[in-house]
Structure formats: structure tokens, C-alpha cells
């Protein structure tokens, strides 16, 4: 088996195609084979196809879970060769192959859209593109489908090629995880950016930075991380608005509004007071990551300004804090903290993050702004409760509490690390080890973000133009926008609008000192036949449905939380968006959709649930104590 990844990056959006080749070298057919693998967290899968030998290519479509499950099982029973793609978590997918003929090669192609991460840095514009390749063992009880998992036998079988467009605007392209080659060249024109999609006049050539692995292929033992640094353009980035007309669905339009971080962070300095709390993972899985964790913690502690209070918490099967309450930033306290950090070891058992985080929130100083920085490898199952806690705390504190996360290791859970920052109004970074080039820059970026002044609630008034509670919009509550990230607001319309004729929208926000900013943003219409914005918008709205922050959950006429009526409305909305936009974005076990191909000319949709899954590595054993974790203070 082999895997190839071809990517094309336009500004901060990447279109990625994963090609997986399987080979049944036996003289008998294989009734069912499963291959579980990671994809970029929160990506939008837009296409899934498969080819048997040199036969025709089969393209998949989407259907609700129950109907698709029946179709898939029927294909297996009929003896038809079939392929299924399912999403198990926001970052873990499985290809299921059925009735593979003997001595036959089988190829599947998965095309997706993902957004690049922006680095929070002064006078530098850096975006990060990550291809996850490895699923580490995780603590706690895995989903039922994961029982009996085995390791993959794919070794040095991954090849990667990345085309970065607009290379004349790029200062450098680097990778801290793999040896790469970067060639500058000119190529035939495709869209270089959203301006090009809106421009009907084609260009003949475009500048491209072509990135490849120096050795041609690599092992599946660590994430591939690519940093792209662009030349700074004059002045601050400005909000932009794009309107995409669907090429085949009548009256369907997608509006995307991009809000750069500097729009919210203007005229904001560092917080003069407040509290910084560190929560360090010292579970058994951190045994090979403690040097990186201690280096980052020492850096954080030395960088805290005077006037802040701080405390250091550790967790494993239980949790403990250096002091019962946060203390002033004094020379004596800093010395004690550094001494304690130097003695850290991965000797605290399992990874009970949720209980530790609840304790940190419970013991914080509620009278002052609080920034919580979590350092972990993220190797846990069941993320929903943790992310819900983070989101509730941010909401109930009205932005007084923010959450930041530093992922440590070669195979962190991006769903957890990025999810904490997104739900908590903070910022996230990932470092593989203390010896990794550039790890200090990532830690500096996180500390700088944590020290900035809290901006409070963020409001952008586009209701008069977009009727957000009458249309499908993400986020439904604009208070969920994150000032440290490049925010995108999506609105999907299925009826005719006058946005194209009006030509602009108006954005309003409130700064930290209470003053208001209002800005009129011109709308650029994408005339070319494309569905990129529809795909990104549907992914974002489905994610809001999953996280409980959609228009259904926030409407004044919302049904009771957890009621059958709420579940019915969520199911109806999710299935309508997923099927109309062909987006198998995972919901929960009840609302998942997938993609299925069936041979002999029939194209049947997919399911969201299987009889079993096989990840790369087995789950960690659950070693939590019977009586639950206890707080300790030293």
C-alpha cells in the first residue's frame, strides 16, 4: 500500500487530494478491509472516488446514515465491489473496502478543503499547513468501533507535493519536521486567490513554489508541518467579503466575510493585571515529551510581566497545584516555580484532563481576567465534554476567561489542541520537541497572545443585510469569533438575495475601551463555476450544530435542550446541508454521513457507522482511580 498527497495552497486555503493505493495480492477476494487514518482537523471533504484496476472511476455521493448503511450492506451482500469513506472524529477517517477482487490494485482518492493556521506574530505573516500522518494511542475508553484495533503495516510509503501559489509574495517556505526541497517556477494559470476567482480575465502564467520531500517519500511517524512566510503588504489587513453563486443549484449563494485579527486588536496593549494559570500534562504518555514541556514552561514563567498573579497545575490520573491559590509574580515565587518545573516527571498516570480543568476553573480568582494555558500531547478520547466546558466558561465569564493550548509531540490531537483555543477564545500552537527548530517562536507567539488585553464581546452587525437567523450562518453568535485567528463568517442562501446588487456589507465591532469601529466592506462576486465557499460554509455550520452553538440552539424559539424536538431539528438541518452540499462532515453517532462508491455503474451513498474500526495504534488503558481525581497542593 502507498499514499500520496497533492496540495494546492491559495492564500490561507488548501485544496488537498489524498490518493490511497491498496493491493490484494492473494488468489482470493477480500470481503471487507478497513484502513483508518487522520486528515486535517475540521477539513471539508468534497470528493471521494475509487478505481478498481484499470477500470472506470466511481464517484460517491452523500446520504443520511440509515439509508446509506442499508445501501452499503446491500452492495456487500450482492458481491459488488464497493468503497466507503467515514468520519469517526473531527480528525480521524476510515476507508472501508468491500469485495476486492484477487490480484487487483484498488485506488481511492479523497479531495478536501482545509484552512491554514495563522501565526500570531509581530511584523511577520506566517501561515502553517499541517498534514497529519499518525494516530497515537489515546487515554480513556475509545468509541466502541475502535475495539480490537491493530497497527498499520504502511512504512515508508508517503509522498507529498505542495504547490504554493503567488510565490513572488512569499519570503520563505520551511518545514521543521521534514527535509524538503523548494523550487520556484511558473505554471499554467489556475486561480491564485479569491480575487482571481472573481476576475473574469484569465492570466497566462502564475508563480509557484513547488515543495517536495527531499527523499521522495517518508515514514508515517510524525505530522508534516509546512510554514509559509509572506512579505508584509503595506498597512493593516482589511476585512473582505466574497459572494459565490452556486454553478448548479438555482438561487444558492454563499457569502464569506474574512475578519483579520488586527481588526479586533487595534489599539489594544497588554493586560496590566490578571491571572495566568498553567496546566501541565504529566501523564505516562508524556514520557518522551517532558523536556519540551519543561522548556516551554520555563520560558512561559520567565516571560510573565510584573503585576500578574500565576500558578502551576499538573495533572495525570489526579491533579495538583504548586500553591493553593495564585501568587504574586516575585523573585522568590519565580525561583520556587522553576525549581518545581525542573523536578517534573511523567509519573502521574492517566490523562484525566477534564477533571483537572474543572479544578483550575473552580479555584481561579473570579474578580480578575484569567488566561489558562494547557500543555499536553492531547492523547485522549471523548473531547466533547472538555470543549463544552471551555466554551461554557468563556461564555458565562463574558470573555473574562480565555484558554490557550500548546500541543507537544509528533502526533498531537489537533481536534483537542485547536478545539480548546477555538472554543476558549484563545490561541494554539504545536511543537514536536525541544530540539525542533523554531519552537521558541511558537512559544513566544502563545505567550504574547496570552498577555494581550481581553477585548470582551465581539459584535459584527450584518443582520440587516443577511438575516442570519433566517439563513444558515456560522457562527450564529458572532461573539464566538476569536481575536487571535483569521475569522471567517459564512452565510448560505437558498433564495435569491440582493447582495450582489447592493455591493457591500457593513461591519461593526466594539474595542476594549468601549469605542466602536464601523467599516463598509465591498462584496466581490465569484462568477466562475466553483463551490469552494459553499463547501467551507457547510462545514462550519455543521460544526456549529455539533458543538451546540447553531441558530437552532441560540434562537429565541429554541426547543428544550436535549429534547426530541431539538434532535429532530438538528438532524433535519444537518442532513439538508450535508446532502445538498455533498459534505460528509461528522456530527454525532446519530447524524453522521459518509461517502460510498459501488461498482457496475451504480453510485450509492454512504453511511456513518461501521461494525469496527482499526486505527494505527491501540487506545491507552484506562487507569483512572475508582474514587476519581483529588486536588493536591504542595
C-alpha positions in Angstrom: 0.0 0.0 0.0 1.1 3.6 -0.6 -0.2 7.1 0.0 0.4 10.3 -2.0 -0.7 13.8 -1.0 -1.0 16.6 -3.6 -1.9 20.0 -2.3 -2.5 23.4 -3.8 -2.4 26.4 -1.5 -4.1 29.7 -2.4 -3.5 32.3 0.3 -4.7 30.6 3.5 -6.9 27.9 1.9 -5.5 24.5 0.7 -7.2 22.0 -1.6 -5.7 18.6 -0.9 -6.0 15.3 -2.7 -5.1 12.1 -0.8 -4.6 9.1 -3.1 -4.5 5.7 -1.3 -3.5 2.6 -3.3 -4.3 -0.9 -2.0 -3.3 -4.2 -3.4 -4.9 -7.6 -2.9 -2.1 -9.9 -3.8 -3.9 -13.0 -2.8 -5.7 -15.5 -5.1 -9.0 -15.0 -3.2 -11.2 -11.9 -2.9 -11.3 -9.8 0.3 -14.8 -9.3 1.5 -14.0 -6.3 3.7 -10.9 -4.3 4.6 -10.6 -1.2 6.8 -7.9 1.5 6.9 -8.1 4.3 9.5 -6.1 7.5 9.0 -6.0 11.1 10.1 -7.0 14.1 8.0 -6.6 17.8 8.8 -8.8 18.7 11.8 -12.1 20.3 10.7 -11.5 19.8 7.0 -14.3 19.7 4.4 -14.3 16.5 2.3 -15.6 17.5 -1.2 -15.0 14.4 -3.3 -14.4 10.7 -2.9 -13.8 8.3 -5.8 -12.3 4.9 -6.4 -10.9 2.9 -9.3 -10.5 -0.9 -9.5 -7.5 -1.9 -11.6 -7.7 -0.1 -14.8 -11.5 0.1 -14.8 -13.7 3.2 -14.7 -13.6 5.7 -11.8 -16.6 5.7 -9.5 -17.6 8.9 -7.8 -19.5 8.9 -4.5 -22.4 10.9 -3.1 -23.8 11.5 0.3 -26.9 10.1 2.1 -28.2 10.0 5.6 -26.7 7.3 7.8 -29.6 4.8 7.9 -30.3 4.8 4.2 -26.6 4.7 3.3 -25.9 1.8 5.7 -28.6 -0.3 4.0 -27.1 0.6 0.6 -23.6 -0.4 1.7 -24.7 -3.7 3.3 -26.7 -4.5 0.2 -23.7 -3.9 -2.0 -21.6 -6.3 0.1 -24.3 -9.0 0.0 -24.7 -8.7 -3.8 -20.9 -9.1 -4.2 -20.4 -5.7 -5.7 -17.0 -4.1 -5.2 -17.5 -1.1 -3.1 -15.6 1.6 -1.1 -16.8 3.7 1.8 -15.3 6.8 3.5 -16.5 7.7 7.0 -15.5 10.3 9.6 -15.2 8.9 13.1 -13.9 12.1 14.9 -13.2 15.6 13.6 -9.7 14.4 12.5 -10.0 10.5 12.1 -11.5 8.9 9.0 -11.8 5.3 7.7 -11.8 3.9 4.2 -13.7 0.6 4.1 -13.3 -1.6 1.0 -15.6 -4.3 0.1 -15.3 -7.3 -2.3 -11.8 -6.6 -3.6 -11.1 -9.0 -6.4 -8.0 -11.2 -6.2 -4.7 -10.0 -7.5 -6.1 -6.5 -8.0 -5.0 -3.0 -7.2 -7.6 -0.7 -5.7 -7.2 3.1 -5.7 -9.2 5.7 -3.7 -9.0 9.5 -4.0 -10.1 11.9 -1.3 -10.3 15.6 -2.0 -10.7 18.1 0.8 -10.5 21.8 1.6 -8.8 23.0 4.7 -7.8 26.3 6.2 -4.2 27.2 7.1 -3.4 28.4 10.6 -2.2 32.0 11.1 0.8 32.6 13.4 0.2 35.3 16.0 3.5 37.3 15.4 4.6 40.9 15.2 5.7 42.2 11.8 5.6 38.7 10.3 2.9 37.0 8.3 3.2 33.2 8.7 0.6 30.5 7.9 1.0 26.8 8.8 -0.1 23.9 6.7 -0.3 20.6 8.5 -0.8 17.1 7.1 -1.4 14.6 10.0 0.0 11.1 9.3 -0.1 9.2 12.5 -2.7 8.4 15.2 -1.1 7.9 18.6 -2.6 5.7 21.3 -5.1 7.7 23.4 -6.2 7.5 27.0 -9.6 6.5 28.2 -12.4 4.5 26.7 -12.4 4.6 22.9 -15.6 4.5 20.8 -17.0 1.0 20.5 -15.9 0.8 16.9 -12.2 1.1 17.9 -12.0 -2.2 19.9 -9.6 -4.7 18.5 -7.5 -2.1 16.7 -4.2 -3.1 15.1 -1.2 -1.2 13.8 -0.8 -0.3 10.2 1.9 -2.0 8.1 2.5 1.1 5.9 6.1 2.1 6.4 8.0 4.4 4.1 5.0 4.8 1.7 4.0 8.5 1.9 4.9 11.0 -0.8 4.0 14.7 -0.6 3.8 17.5 -3.1 2.6 21.0 -2.3 2.1 23.9 -4.8 2.1 27.3 -3.1 0.7 29.9 -5.5 1.7 33.5 -5.6 5.3 32.6 -4.8 6.5 36.1 -5.6 4.8 37.2 -2.5 6.4 34.5 -0.4 9.5 35.2 1.7 10.3 31.6 2.6 8.8 28.1 2.9 10.2 25.9 5.6 9.5 22.7 7.4 10.6 21.9 11.0 9.5 18.3 10.7 10.8 17.0 7.4 13.6 17.7 4.9 12.1 19.4 1.9 13.1 20.9 -1.5 11.5 24.1 -2.7 11.6 25.1 -6.4 10.3 28.4 -7.8 8.7 28.1 -11.2 6.0 29.4 -13.4 2.9 27.3 -14.3 -0.3 27.4 -16.2 -2.9 29.7 -14.7 -5.5 28.5 -12.2 -7.0 30.8 -9.6 -4.2 32.3 -7.5 -6.5 33.8 -4.9 -10.1 34.8 -4.4 -9.5 38.0 -6.4 -8.7 35.8 -9.4 -11.9 33.7 -8.9 -13.8 37.0 -9.1 -11.9 38.2 -12.1 -13.2 37.0 -15.5 -9.9 37.9 -17.3 -7.6 34.9 -17.1 -3.8 35.2 -16.6 -1.5 33.2 -18.7 1.0 32.2 -16.0 1.4 32.2 -12.3 4.4 32.0 -9.9 4.5 28.7 -7.9 6.7 27.4 -5.1 6.8 23.6 -5.6 7.5 21.8 -2.3 8.5 18.1 -2.2 10.1 15.7 0.2 13.9 15.5 -0.4 13.9 11.7 -0.2 10.8 11.4 -2.3 8.8 9.6 0.4 8.8 9.3 4.2 7.6 7.2 7.1 4.2 7.7 8.7 5.7 8.5 12.1 5.1 12.3 12.5 2.9 15.1 11.2 4.1 17.0 8.2 4.2 20.7 9.0 4.9 23.5 6.5 5.4 27.1 7.5 4.8 29.8 4.7 6.1 33.3 5.5 4.8 36.0 3.2 6.1 39.5 2.6 4.1 42.1 4.6 2.0 44.3 2.4 1.7 48.0 3.3 -0.8 48.8 6.0 -3.0 46.5 8.1 -5.1 43.7 6.6 -8.7 44.7 6.0 -11.9 42.7 6.2 -13.1 41.3 2.9 -16.4 39.9 1.6 -16.9 37.3 -1.2 -20.2 36.1 -2.7 -20.2 32.8 -4.6 -23.1 31.8 -6.9 -23.6 28.0 -7.0 -23.0 26.7 -10.6 -25.8 24.1 -10.5 -28.2 24.9 -7.6 -30.6 27.7 -8.5 -30.6 30.8 -6.2 -28.0 29.1 -3.9 -25.3 31.6 -2.8 -22.6 31.6 -0.2 -21.2 34.7 1.5 -17.8 34.6 3.2 -16.6 37.5 5.2 -13.0 37.4 6.4 -12.0 39.4 9.5 -8.2 39.6 10.2 -7.0 39.6 13.8 -5.8 43.1 13.7 -9.3 44.4 13.2 -10.1 43.3 16.7 -6.7 44.0 18.2 -6.3 47.6 17.2 -5.2 50.0 19.9 -5.0 47.1 22.5 -2.0 46.6 24.6 -1.0 44.1 27.3 -3.3 43.4 30.3 -1.9 45.3 33.3 -3.2 42.8 35.8 -4.9 39.5 35.9 -4.0 35.9 36.5 -2.1 33.3 34.4 -2.7 29.6 35.2 -0.6 26.8 33.6 -2.0 23.2 33.4 0.8 20.7 32.5 0.2 17.2 31.3 2.4 14.8 33.4 0.6 11.5 32.3 2.5 8.5 31.2 2.2 9.3 27.5 4.4 12.4 28.1 7.5 10.3 28.9 9.3 11.3 25.7 8.0 14.9 25.8 8.9 16.1 29.2 12.0 18.0 28.0 9.8 20.0 25.6 7.2 20.6 28.3 9.7 21.8 30.9 11.5 24.1 28.4 8.2 25.7 27.4 7.1 26.1 31.0 10.3 27.7 32.0 10.0 30.1 29.1 6.4 31.0 30.0 7.2 31.6 33.7 10.2 33.9 32.9 8.1 35.9 30.5 5.3 36.8 32.8 5.3 40.6 33.5 5.1 42.2 36.9 1.6 42.8 38.2 0.3 39.4 37.2 -0.5 36.5 39.5 0.3 32.9 38.5 0.0 29.3 39.5 1.2 26.0 38.0 -1.1 22.9 38.0 -0.2 19.4 36.9 -2.4 16.5 36.0 -2.5 12.8 35.3 -4.9 10.4 36.9 -5.3 13.1 39.6 -4.2 16.8 39.8 -2.2 19.1 42.0 -1.2 22.7 42.2 2.1 24.4 43.2 0.2 26.8 45.6 -3.4 26.6 46.9 -4.1 29.9 45.2 -2.3 32.0 42.6 0.6 34.1 44.0 2.2 37.4 43.0 5.0 37.4 40.4 8.0 37.9 42.7 11.6 36.7 42.5 11.1 34.2 45.3 7.9 32.7 43.7 9.6 32.5 40.3 12.5 30.7 41.8 10.2 28.2 43.5 8.3 27.7 40.3 11.4 27.0 38.2 12.6 24.5 40.9 9.3 22.7 40.8 9.3 22.6 36.9 12.8 21.1 36.9 11.6 18.2 39.0 8.6 17.4 36.7 8.3 13.8 35.5 5.7 11.8 33.6 4.7 9.8 36.7 1.0 10.9 37.3 -0.7 8.0 35.5 -3.6 8.6 33.0 -4.8 11.7 31.2 -7.8 13.0 33.2 -7.8 16.4 31.6 -11.4 17.3 32.2 -11.4 16.9 36.0 -8.1 18.9 36.2 -9.5 21.7 34.1 -12.7 21.8 36.2 -10.5 22.3 39.3 -8.4 25.0 37.7 -11.6 26.9 36.7 -13.1 26.4 40.2 -10.0 27.7 42.1 -9.3 30.7 39.8 -9.7 34.3 41.0 -13.1 35.3 39.7 -12.5 39.0 40.3 -9.9 39.4 37.6 -9.2 38.4 34.0 -7.8 34.9 33.7 -5.7 33.2 31.0 -5.4 29.4 31.2 -2.5 27.8 29.2 -2.8 24.0 28.8 0.3 22.0 27.8 -0.5 18.4 26.6 0.0 15.8 23.9 -3.8 15.7 23.6 -3.8 11.9 23.5 -7.3 11.4 24.9 -10.7 10.2 23.6 -14.0 11.9 24.4 -13.2 15.5 23.6 -16.8 16.9 23.6 -17.1 17.3 27.4 -13.8 19.1 27.6 -14.6 21.5 24.8 -18.1 22.1 26.1 -16.6 23.1 29.5 -14.2 25.5 27.8 -17.0 27.1 25.7 -19.3 27.4 28.7 -16.7 29.0 30.8 -15.8 31.6 28.2 -19.5 32.4 27.6 -20.5 32.7 31.2 -17.5 34.8 32.1 -18.3 37.1 29.2 -14.7 36.7 27.9 -13.1 37.2 31.3 -11.5 33.7 31.0 -9.6 32.7 27.9 -8.0 29.3 27.1 -4.7 28.7 25.2 -3.2 25.3 24.3 0.3 24.1 23.4 0.3 20.7 21.8 3.6 18.7 22.4 4.7 15.7 20.4 4.8 14.2 16.9 1.1 13.1 16.8 -0.9 15.5 18.9 -4.7 15.6 18.7 -5.3 18.7 16.7 -9.0 18.4 17.4 -8.3 18.9 21.1 -5.4 21.4 20.9 -7.1 23.6 18.3 -10.6 23.0 19.7 -9.6 24.4 23.1 -8.3 27.6 21.6 -11.3 28.0 19.3 -13.9 27.3 22.0 -11.9 29.3 24.6 -11.3 32.5 22.6 -7.5 31.9 22.7 -4.6 30.6 20.6 -2.9 27.3 20.0 0.5 26.1 18.8 2.1 22.7 18.3 5.8 21.8 18.9 7.2 18.3 18.4 10.2 18.5 20.7 12.5 21.0 22.4 15.1 20.3 19.8 12.8 21.4 16.9 13.9 24.4 15.0 11.7 27.4 15.7 9.9 26.1 18.8 10.8 29.2 20.7 9.0 31.3 18.1 5.8 29.3 18.7 6.0 29.6 22.4 6.7 33.4 22.1 3.6 33.7 19.9 1.5 32.0 22.5 2.8 34.0 25.5 2.3 37.2 23.6 -1.3 36.3 22.8 -2.0 35.4 26.4 -0.6 38.7 27.7 -2.8 40.9 25.4 -5.8 42.8 26.9 -9.1 41.0 26.9 -11.3 42.6 24.3 -14.7 41.4 25.7 -17.6 40.6 23.5 -17.2 41.0 19.7 -20.1 42.0 17.7 -20.3 42.4 13.9 -23.7 43.8 12.7 -24.6 42.2 9.3 -28.1 41.2 10.3 -29.9 43.9 8.2 -28.3 42.5 5.1 -28.1 38.8 5.8 -31.0 37.9 8.1 -28.6 35.5 9.9 -31.3 33.8 12.0 -33.4 33.2 8.9 -30.5 31.8 6.9 -27.8 29.2 7.7 -24.9 31.2 9.2 -21.7 30.3 11.0 -21.1 31.4 13.7 -24.7 32.0 14.5 -23.5 34.0 17.5 -20.7 36.4 16.4 -19.5 36.5 20.0 -17.7 33.2 19.2 -15.3 35.0 16.9 -11.7 34.7 18.0 -9.4 37.8 18.1 -6.3 35.7 17.6 -7.3 34.0 14.5 -8.3 35.0 10.9 -12.1 34.7 11.4 -14.5 33.7 8.6 -18.2 34.3 8.7 -20.3 32.1 6.3 -23.9 32.6 5.3 -25.6 30.1 3.0 -28.7 31.3 1.0 -31.1 29.1 -0.8 -33.3 32.0 -2.1 -32.4 35.0 -4.3 -30.8 37.9 -2.5 -29.9 41.5 -3.5 -26.4 41.3 -2.0 -24.8 41.3 -5.5 -26.7 44.4 -6.5 -26.1 46.2 -3.2 -22.4 45.6 -3.5 -21.4 46.0 0.2 -22.0 45.0 3.8 -21.3 46.9 7.0 -19.2 45.5 9.9 -19.4 47.0 13.4 -17.3 46.0 16.4 -16.5 47.3 19.9 -12.9 47.8 21.1 -11.6 47.1 24.6 -12.1 50.7 25.7 -15.8 50.7 24.6 -15.4 52.7 21.4 -17.0 51.5 18.2 -15.5 50.7 14.8 -17.7 50.7 11.7 -16.4 49.7 8.3 -18.1 49.2 5.0 -16.8 46.2 3.1 -17.3 45.8 -0.7 -18.6 42.5 -1.9 -16.6 40.7 -4.6 -18.7 38.2 -6.6 -17.1 35.0 -7.8 -18.5 34.5 -11.2 -16.6 31.3 -12.2 -18.3 28.0 -11.5 -16.9 27.0 -8.2 -18.3 25.6 -4.9 -15.3 26.2 -2.5 -17.2 28.7 -0.4 -20.3 26.5 -0.3 -18.1 23.6 1.0 -16.4 25.7 3.6 -19.7 27.3 4.8 -21.5 23.9 5.1 -18.6 22.5 7.1 -18.7 25.5 9.5 -22.4 25.3 10.0 -22.4 21.5 10.6 -19.6 22.0 13.2 -21.8 24.6 15.0 -24.7 22.1 15.0 -22.3 19.5 16.6 -21.0 21.9 19.2 -24.4 23.2 20.2 -24.0 26.8 19.1 -26.1 26.9 15.9 -29.1 29.1 15.1 -31.3 26.2 16.4 -29.6 26.3 19.8 -29.5 30.1 20.0 -32.9 31.1 18.6 -35.4 32.7 20.9 -37.8 30.0 19.9 -35.3 27.2 20.5 -36.7 23.9 21.8 -35.7 22.5 25.2 -32.0 21.4 25.3 -31.7 17.7 24.6 -35.4 17.2 23.7 -36.6 15.0 20.9 -37.7 18.1 19.0 -34.3 19.7 19.2 -32.7 16.4 18.0 -35.2 16.3 15.1 -34.5 19.9 14.1 -30.7 19.3 14.2 -31.0 16.1 12.2 -33.1 17.8 9.5 -30.8 20.7 9.2 -27.7 18.6 9.2 -29.0 16.2 6.5 -30.2 19.0 4.4 -26.9 20.8 4.4 -24.7 17.7 4.1 -26.7 16.2 1.2 -27.2 19.4 -0.8 -23.6 20.5 -0.5 -22.2 16.9 -0.6 -20.4 17.3 2.7 -19.9 14.3 4.9 -18.9 16.4 7.9 -19.3 14.3 11.1 -22.0 15.2 13.5 -22.5 12.7 16.3 -23.2 8.9 16.1 -26.8 9.8 15.2 -26.1 12.3 12.5 -23.0 11.2 10.6 -22.9 10.9 6.8 -20.3 9.3 4.6 -19.3 8.7 1.0 -19.8 5.4 -0.8 -18.8 4.0 -4.3 -20.3 0.9 -5.8 -19.1 -0.9 -8.9 -21.1 -1.9 -12.0 -22.3 1.6 -12.8 -24.3 2.1 -9.6 -23.3 5.0 -7.3 -24.7 4.6 -3.9 -24.3 7.0 -0.9 -22.7 6.2 2.4 -23.1 5.6 6.0 -21.6 6.9 9.1 -21.3 3.9 11.2 -19.3 0.6 10.9 -19.1 -2.6 12.8 -15.5 -1.9 13.8 -12.5 0.4 13.2 -8.8 -0.1 13.0 -6.6 2.9 14.0 -2.9 2.9 13.6 -2.2 2.4 17.3 -4.3 1.0 20.1 -6.0 3.1 22.8 -4.3 3.7 26.1 -5.6 1.7 29.0 -8.0 3.5 31.4 -6.1 3.7 34.7 -8.2 6.3 36.4 -8.7 5.7 40.2 -12.1 4.4 41.3 -12.8 7.3 43.6 -12.0 10.0 41.0 -9.2 12.5 40.9 -8.4 14.6 44.0 -6.9 18.0 44.3 -3.5 18.2 46.0 -1.4 21.2 47.0 2.2 21.2 47.7 
